[in-house]
């Protein structure tokens, strides 16, 4: 889209950046949002109670951004707060440790303008290392929807694990309003939950270009309590999905049974590691109920029986 366009003639896009103690990465994200070639954006940064230098950095931008400070309540609440105060006809999200390429918004607005059958769209993206070099595209990852370049009704594919992060989407406001935004009861997997609920209602468009950069660094879900939170959140999400979409889940029953068995097996492993043998056995039995034959399950059963 030409930079010569009059701002008043194009739809406003609100870019919402939630952040919590990410001062080391934040400037890169904000600068990439402000440097979009698209001429009509508002940048909203929701500081979710940071205790580092985040506020000092945000004040450097003055009125170029909207700086919203709230008590620490999690990314879902921060994103919903951004949606609530935003004024754009379209809305995009950007994680505070990632960045947009300069044509990201313009290419997606152009797509939605030219394809009225879609109310939201996504693009390909690149993972970037510490040296600033892109080393992999999202479309090169088998569990990414971009690998299939899929569009239209993608719900069943999404339900079977084809994932996308919030950075790659552009939404018309009505999409987010119709599904009531992010589920604030989730501290992880809130992005996947929103993506699934939107895909159940709205066909999704695809822009076949790398338009976002995802930077790799320490801080993702790992071991111990954070891994347990991840599996527990997936268990909670699956309970929610089972109630909302039983007919669709029945169409992918083979995948769903395997997924449920995997969640319970991993929770059993974590319970055993924490010293809860009885809980581990109950969880392993639940895993068996979903799928009898699984890799490593006999060894895990033997370890639980022996108590190590």
N, C-alpha and C positions, 0 to 999 in steps of 0.2 A: 504494500500500500504506500502510495507516494507520500513523503513527508510534507509535500505542499498542500495536502488536504486541510481544509478549514476544520479546526477541532469541533466546532459546533455542528458539523455535518455528519460526524461518525459517532457510533455508539461508545459510551464511556465503559471502560473496563476497570474493575477494581481488582488489584493484586493484593492478596492478604498474606502476610508473612508472620506466622506465630514464632515466638522465640523464647527460650529459657536458658540463660547462662551460656549463650553461644556468641559472646562478644568476639571471640577469635575468628569467627567466620562471617559475621553479620554484614560487614561492609560489602563483601563480594555479592551477597544476595541482593541487598538494597540497590547497589549501583547497577546491577543487571536489570532490575525492575525499572529504575529511572531512565535507563539508556535504551529502552525499547524504541524501535523505529515507529511504532504505532503512536499517533499524536494525542490520544485522549485516554490517559490512564491516571488513576489515583492509587497511590501506594499506601497501604495501611499496615503498620507494624504493631502487633499485639504482644507486648512484653508481659509474659506470664509470671511475674514476680521474680525476675532475675536478681541475683545478688552480686553479680560481677559488674563489669564496666558498661553493660548494655545501655543504660540510660544516658550515660555521657556520650556514647557514640550516636545514639538516636537524636540527641539535641543538636549535634553538629549539622544535621540535615535541615533544621528549621522547619519552615512551612512546605518544604518539598515533599514531606511525608506526613501522614497522620500517625501520631505516636500515642498509643493507647496502653496504659499501665493498669494491670489488674493483679489481685492476689493469685498466687500459684494454684491453678485448678486443672491444669492439663491442656494438651493440644486441642482436644475436641472443644472445650469451652472457649479457648482462645480463637479458634477458627469461627465458631458460631458467633462470637462477639464481633469479629470482623465482618461477617455477613450482615449482622444486625445493623451496624453503623454505616455500611458501604452504600454508595449511591449508584454504582455501575449497573448498566443493563446486562452486562456479562461479568462473570467472576472467575478469577484464577487464584490458585494457591501456590506458594513457593516456600519450601523449607528453608530455615535460616542458614543452613550450611551448604546449600546448593545454589545454582544460578541459571537464569534464562539466557539463551542466545538472543541476539538483538531483534531477530525477526519472529520470535515466538508468538507474541500476541497478534501481530499483523497477519501472519499466515493463518492463524486459527480463526480470527475474525473473518478473514476473506473466505475461508472454507465454509463457515456457518452462514455467511451472507449468500454464498452461491448455492448452498445445499439446504434449502428450507426444511427438508425432511428430518434434519438433525437439530437437536437443541443443545448438544454437547459434543465435544470431539477430543481426541488425544493425538499425540505425536510420538515418534521415536525419540530416544534420548541416548546420551553417552555417559558412561562411567569415566571419571577423570582421576588420574593419580596425583600424588603430591607435586610432581613436576609440571602439572597442568596439561598432561598429554592424555587424550582420549584413548582408552585401550579396549573398550568393548561397547557395542551398541545394544540397546534393549532388544532389538529385533534378532539378535544373535543368541538370546537366552530362551531355551525351549519352553519355560514356564511363563514367558511373557506373552501377552496378547499381541504385542507388536510383532512377534515372531511369525504370527499367522496373518499379519496385516488385516485383521478381522474388523469388520464394521457391520452395522445393522443390529440385529438381535443377537447380542453376544452373551446373554445371561447364562446359558448352560455352560458355555466355555469358561466364563468367569467362575461359576460355581465349581468347576472341576480344577480350579487352582491357577488359571491363567491370570496373572497379577499385573496391576499397574499402580504406580504411586501418584499421589495428588498433584505433583509438579507438572505432570504431562497433560492435564485436562484444561479445557476452557468450557465453562458452563454458562448457558443462559440462566438468568436468575430464577426462572420458574422451575427449573430442575431441582435446585436446592431447596426452594420453598415447598415444593410438593412432597419432598421426603423429609422435611423438618430438619435439614442439616445433619450434622454429625451427632452420633449417639454419645452423650457425655458420660455414660457409665463405663465406656471403654477407654483405657489408657494406652493400649496398644491394639492394633488391628482396626482402629476406628476408620482408617482410610479405606480398607478393604470392605468393611461393612457398608460404608456410604456408596462405594463403587457398585457393589452388588445390588443394593436397593434401587439405585438409579437405573442400572442396566435392566432390572426387572420391568421397568415402565417405559424407558426412553431408548430408542435406537441410538447407537453410538457411531460417530464418524471418525475416520482415521486420516491424518495428514502424514504422508509418507516422507517425512524429513526429520533429521535430528535437530530438535529445537530447545532441549534442556540438557544441562550438565549436572550429573550427580557425583559429588565428591566423596571419596571413601576415607574414613578416619575412624578412630576408636570411639566407641559409644553405642554401637548397635547391640541388639539382644545377644547375650552370650551365655555364660554358664551360671549355675547357682540359682539364686532367687529370681533373676531376670528371665532365665530360661523357663522356670516354673510359671512365671507370670504369662509368658508367651503361650505355653500349652494350655494353661487354665483359661486364658482369654479366648483361644481358639475353641475350647470346649463350650464356653459361654456363647460364643458367636454361633456355633453349630446348633445349639439349643434354640437360639432365636430364629435361625434360618429354617429349622425344622417346623416351627410353628407358622412362619410366614409363607413358606413355599413348599409344602409337602408334595404337591403334584409334580413340580419341577424336579425335586430331589429324587422322586421315584424313577425319573427318566435316566438318572445317572447313578443308580443304586450301587453298582459295582464299585465305582470310585468312592462313593460316600461311605460305604461299609469299610473300605480299606482305610480311609481317612480317619474314621471314628476309632478303628482298632489301633491305628498308629498313635493317636492322641492318648488313649488310655494306657497303651504300652509305655509310652514315654513318661507319663505321669507316675506309672508304677515304678519305673527306673529311678525317678527323682525321689519318690517316697522311700524306696529302699536305701538310697544314698543318705537320706536324712535319718535313717534308723527306724522307720515306721513299717515293720514287716507285715503286720495285719492289713494296714491300708494298702500296701503294695500288692498283696495277694488279691484283695477285693478289686483293685483297679485292673490287675492282670486278667482276672476272670471276666470283667466287663469287656476287656479287649478281645478275649476269646469269643465272647458272645457275638461280636460284630464280624470277626474273621478268625477262623480256627488256625489256619496255617500262615505263619508270619516268620520272616527271617529273625533268628536270634531269640525267639520266644521261649524255646525249651531251655536254653541256657539261663535266661532270666528267671524262669520258674525254679530251676535248680538253685540259683543264687538266693532267691527269696526263701526257699525251704531251708537252706543252710545258714541264712542270716547274714550274708555278706555279698 
